[in-house]
Amino acid sequence: MSEITRVCIVGASGKLGRYMVRHALDRNYDVVGVCRPESVGKLADFGDRITIVPGRTNDSAVISQAVQGCDGVLTVLVPWGMDGYASGTAQAVLDHAEPHARLVFSCGWHISLDGKDAYSRSLKAQVAIGGRIGKWLRIADLDDQVEACRRIFKSQTSWTVVRGSDLKEGESEGLPVWSNRVGDAILESNRTKRIDFALFMVEALTNSDLIQTAPAIVSCRSESALAHG
């Protein structure tokens, strides 16, 4: 695995994206951020410390420009709208990232790599209801995020798909712990600070054990992590 010096963050202006920018800068990475033109102002706090490429993250030309020379690409898979935004974003990254680059994607627990995750009734209901409402309002398509991850899982690139539990704001509790399968006892608390989700994403860039895996994460200070870690 090559050394990480330059990182592209796709979806840099969102809450998770801005945390990832901070963590990447803390590691002295050269950071390129991709975000919609109307959201560029959200990155103003970083000044000239990052390079910003404005544009839709599912725009192949935008991604092609942004990932040039990047050793790592951190991508927030957002299933906005009904036009394949998440799958288009994932495909653009897969198509245009440098051949040696580490690719780390974010999604929720509802994504499964091998179909062996054990979901609670409440989580199944939450995904089912949220998915129906999103489609009815035409604001989000969870099925498109599933399709995005299907394409990633088929790829021969050095990918990782980080599956986040319920996210909370607040001070960092440290690097989250993880398991290969939702349903494992260590994940039962189902909570992670958003700043720590971002931390795990950035840490995954240099963790070769996570290549072509889909770790499900939970706070290292959660009750289940402390009991079963």
C-alpha positions as CSV (number, residue, x, y, z in Angstrom):
1,M,0.0,0.0,0.0
2,S,1.4,3.4,-1.1
3,E,2.1,6.3,1.3
4,I,-0.8,8.7,1.7
5,T,0.1,12.3,1.0
6,R,-2.8,13.8,-1.1
7,V,-6.5,13.0,-0.3
8,C,-9.7,13.9,-2.1
9,I,-12.8,14.2,0.0
10,V,-16.0,13.8,-2.0
11,G,-18.8,15.5,-0.2
12,A,-16.5,17.8,1.8
13,S,-19.1,20.4,2.7
14,G,-21.4,18.2,4.7
15,K,-21.1,17.6,8.4
16,L,-19.2,14.3,8.0
17,G,-17.1,15.8,5.2
18,R,-16.0,18.8,7.2
19,Y,-14.9,16.5,10.0
20,M,-12.9,14.4,7.6
21,V,-11.2,17.6,6.2
22,R,-10.1,18.5,9.7
23,H,-8.7,15.0,10.5
24,A,-6.9,14.9,7.1
25,L,-5.4,18.3,7.7
26,D,-4.3,17.2,11.2
27,R,-2.3,14.5,9.4
28,N,-0.7,17.1,7.1
29,Y,-2.4,15.6,4.0
30,D,-2.8,17.8,1.0
31,V,-6.6,18.0,0.8
32,V,-8.9,18.4,-2.3
33,G,-12.6,18.8,-1.5
34,V,-15.5,18.2,-3.8
35,C,-18.9,19.8,-3.1
36,R,-21.8,21.4,-4.8
37,P,-21.2,25.0,-6.0
38,E,-23.8,26.3,-3.6
39,S,-22.1,24.7,-0.6
40,V,-18.6,26.0,-1.2
41,G,-19.1,28.7,1.5
42,K,-19.4,25.9,4.2
43,L,-15.7,25.3,3.7
44,A,-14.6,28.9,4.2
45,D,-13.2,28.1,7.6
46,F,-10.4,26.1,6.0
47,G,-9.3,29.1,3.9
48,D,-6.5,28.3,1.5
49,R,-5.5,25.1,3.3
50,I,-7.6,23.0,0.9
51,T,-8.3,23.0,-2.8
52,I,-11.9,23.1,-3.7
53,V,-13.4,21.6,-6.8
54,P,-17.1,22.7,-7.1
55,G,-19.6,20.5,-8.8
56,R,-22.0,17.6,-8.3
57,T,-20.3,14.6,-6.9
58,N,-21.8,12.3,-9.5
59,D,-20.4,14.4,-12.3
60,S,-17.7,12.2,-13.9
61,A,-15.7,15.2,-15.2
62,V,-15.7,16.9,-11.8
63,I,-14.5,13.7,-10.1
64,S,-11.9,13.1,-12.8
65,Q,-10.4,16.5,-12.1
66,A,-10.5,16.2,-8.3
67,V,-8.9,12.8,-7.8
68,Q,-5.9,13.4,-10.1
69,G,-2.7,12.7,-8.1
70,C,-4.6,11.6,-5.0
71,D,-3.4,8.6,-3.0
72,G,-6.7,8.3,-1.1
73,V,-10.3,9.2,-1.8
74,L,-12.9,9.5,1.0
75,T,-16.4,9.5,-0.4
76,V,-19.7,10.3,1.4
77,L,-22.4,8.2,-0.4
78,V,-25.5,10.3,-0.1
79,P,-28.6,8.9,-1.8
80,W,-30.2,12.3,-2.5
81,G,-32.9,12.5,-5.1
82,M,-34.1,9.9,-7.6
83,D,-31.4,10.2,-10.3
84,G,-28.8,7.7,-9.1
85,Y,-26.7,10.3,-7.1
86,A,-25.0,7.7,-4.8
87,S,-24.3,5.1,-7.5
88,G,-23.2,7.8,-9.9
89,T,-20.8,9.2,-7.3
90,A,-19.4,5.8,-6.5
91,Q,-19.0,4.9,-10.2
92,A,-17.2,8.2,-11.0
93,V,-14.7,7.5,-8.1
94,L,-14.2,3.9,-9.2
95,D,-13.6,5.0,-12.8
96,H,-11.3,7.9,-12.3
97,A,-9.3,7.4,-9.1
98,E,-5.6,6.6,-9.4
99,P,-5.0,2.9,-9.8
100,H,-3.1,2.7,-6.5
101,A,-5.4,4.9,-4.5
102,R,-7.1,3.8,-1.3
103,L,-10.9,4.3,-1.7
104,V,-13.0,4.7,1.5
105,F,-16.8,5.1,1.3
106,S,-19.4,5.9,4.0
107,C,-22.8,4.4,4.3
108,G,-25.2,3.0,6.9
109,W,-25.6,-0.3,8.6
110,H,-28.4,-1.3,6.2
111,I,-25.7,-2.2,3.6
112,S,-24.5,-5.8,3.7
113,L,-21.4,-7.2,2.0
114,D,-22.3,-10.9,2.3
115,G,-25.9,-11.0,3.4
116,K,-24.9,-12.4,6.8
117,D,-25.7,-9.4,9.0
118,A,-28.5,-9.8,11.6
119,Y,-30.7,-6.8,11.8
120,S,-33.1,-6.0,14.6
121,R,-36.8,-5.5,13.8
122,S,-36.5,-1.8,14.7
123,L,-33.7,-1.2,12.3
124,K,-35.5,-3.1,9.5
125,A,-38.6,-1.0,10.2
126,Q,-36.6,2.2,10.3
127,V,-35.0,1.5,6.9
128,A,-38.2,0.3,5.3
129,I,-40.3,3.3,6.5
130,G,-37.5,5.8,5.8
131,G,-37.0,4.4,2.3
132,R,-40.6,4.6,1.4
133,I,-41.0,8.2,2.7
134,G,-37.8,9.2,0.9
135,K,-39.1,7.8,-2.4
136,W,-42.6,9.2,-1.9
137,L,-41.2,12.7,-1.3
138,R,-38.6,12.1,-4.1
139,I,-35.8,13.3,-1.9
140,A,-33.8,10.1,-1.2
141,D,-33.4,6.6,-2.6
142,L,-31.9,4.1,-0.3
143,D,-31.9,1.5,-3.0
144,D,-29.5,3.6,-4.9
145,Q,-27.1,3.5,-2.0
146,V,-27.4,-0.3,-2.1
147,E,-26.6,-0.2,-5.8
148,A,-23.6,2.1,-5.2
149,C,-22.2,-0.4,-2.7
150,R,-22.9,-3.4,-5.0
151,R,-20.6,-1.7,-7.6
152,I,-17.9,-1.0,-5.0
153,F,-18.0,-4.6,-3.8
154,K,-17.5,-5.9,-7.3
155,S,-14.5,-3.6,-7.9
156,Q,-10.9,-4.9,-7.8
157,T,-9.7,-1.6,-6.3
158,S,-8.4,-1.1,-2.7
159,W,-11.8,-0.1,-1.3
160,T,-13.4,0.0,2.1
161,V,-17.0,0.7,2.9
162,V,-17.4,2.0,6.4
163,R,-20.9,1.4,7.8
164,G,-21.9,3.9,10.5
165,S,-24.3,3.4,13.4
166,D,-26.7,6.1,14.6
167,L,-24.6,9.3,14.6
168,K,-24.5,11.9,17.4
169,E,-22.8,15.3,17.6
170,G,-20.4,16.1,20.4
171,E,-16.8,15.8,21.5
172,S,-14.7,12.8,20.2
173,E,-14.7,9.6,22.2
174,G,-11.8,8.1,20.2
175,L,-11.5,5.8,17.3
176,P,-14.6,3.6,17.0
177,V,-14.4,-0.2,17.3
178,W,-15.8,-2.4,14.5
179,S,-17.1,-5.7,13.5
180,N,-17.7,-7.5,10.1
181,R,-21.3,-8.2,10.9
182,V,-24.2,-6.1,12.2
183,G,-25.8,-8.1,15.0
184,D,-22.6,-8.8,16.8
185,A,-22.8,-8.0,20.5
186,I,-20.1,-5.3,20.4
187,L,-22.3,-3.2,18.1
188,E,-25.5,-3.4,20.2
189,S,-25.3,0.2,21.5
190,N,-25.7,1.5,17.9
191,R,-24.2,4.9,18.5
192,T,-21.1,6.8,17.2
193,K,-20.1,10.4,17.4
194,R,-20.0,11.9,13.9
195,I,-16.5,13.3,14.5
196,D,-15.4,9.7,15.2
197,F,-17.0,8.3,12.2
198,A,-14.9,10.8,10.2
199,L,-11.9,9.7,12.2
200,F,-12.4,6.1,11.3
201,M,-12.8,7.0,7.6
202,V,-9.4,8.8,7.6
203,E,-7.7,6.1,9.7
204,A,-8.9,3.5,7.2
205,L,-6.8,5.0,4.5
206,T,-3.7,3.5,6.1
207,N,-5.1,0.3,7.5
208,S,-4.4,-2.5,5.1
209,D,-6.5,-4.9,7.2
210,L,-9.6,-3.0,6.0
211,I,-9.0,-3.4,2.3
212,Q,-12.1,-4.9,0.6
213,T,-14.1,-5.1,3.8
214,A,-17.2,-3.4,5.1
215,P,-16.6,-2.7,8.8
216,A,-19.7,-1.7,10.9
217,I,-18.6,0.7,13.6
218,V,-19.7,1.8,17.1
219,S,-18.3,4.2,19.7
220,C,-15.4,2.7,21.6
221,R,-17.0,4.3,24.7
222,S,-20.4,2.8,24.1
223,E,-21.8,0.3,26.6
224,S,-21.6,-2.6,24.2
225,A,-18.0,-1.8,23.2
226,L,-16.9,-1.7,26.8
227,A,-18.7,-4.9,27.6
228,H,-17.6,-6.9,24.6
229,G,-14.5,-5.2,23.2
